[in-house]
Amino acid sequence: MDNISFDIVKHFGVISEEKGGWKKELNLVSWSGRAPKLDIRDWAPGHEKMGKGVTLTEGEAAQLAELLVSALAKPEG
């Protein structure tokens, strides 16, 4: 199994925090030297461990933002 390296280029903020200190964060991350992408995932304190997450290109993030605005504006039912 290959080692995956990462570099958190920019931290945008914390979405939520668990009792154990793990935080769901939005960051701009470069994975294994590739171009940075927006990244949503759980991180252990100090970023020494991470959970599964999702990475998004700028275009995918823009589309997600539109979908979220639409989903949150509509009453359920």
N, C-alpha and C positions, 0 to 999 in steps of 0.2 A: 504494500500500500504506500503510495507516495505521500510525502509530507506536504501539507497544504500550508502555505504562508499567507499572512494577511497584514495589511497596513490600514489602520483606521485613519483615513485622510481628513475627515471632518466628522465631528459628533454634532448631530442636530438636536437630540433630546431623548428623554426617557418617556416611553409610552405607558409603562406600568412597572411595578416592583413587587416581587414575591417576598415572603417572610424570610427566606434564606439569603436574601440579598441579591438574588438574580434579578436582572432588569431587562425588560423588552425595550430595545433601543432602535432609533433610526440613525444610521450612520452612512457615510460615503466610504466604501471599503474597496481597496485594491486586493484582489485575491491572486496569489501566486504571481505577482508582478504584472497582472493584466490591468487594463483600463478600469478605473474606479466605477462602481455602480452603487446606487442607493441600496441599502441593505436593512432589512427588518429581521431581528432575531433576539433570542435571549442570551445574555452574557452573565457569566459569574463575576463577582466582585474582582476588580483588577484586570478583567478581560483575559484571564488565564484559561478559561474554558468557555465553550459556546454551545448553544443548542441549535437545532435545525432552524432554518430561516428561509427567507426569500430575497433574491436580488432582482433589482429592476433597472432597466435602462431609463434614461430621462423620458423617452417617449412612453414607455410602459407606466412610469410613475405618473405622468400627466393624464394618461387614460384612466388609471386607478383613481386619481383625484376627482376626475369628472364623475366616475361611477359612484364614489363615496358621497359626493355632494348630492347626487340624484337619489341615492338610497336613503340618505339621512333626511332629505326634504320630503319624501313621500310618506304619508301615514300608512301603517301596515293594514292589510285587510284586503 
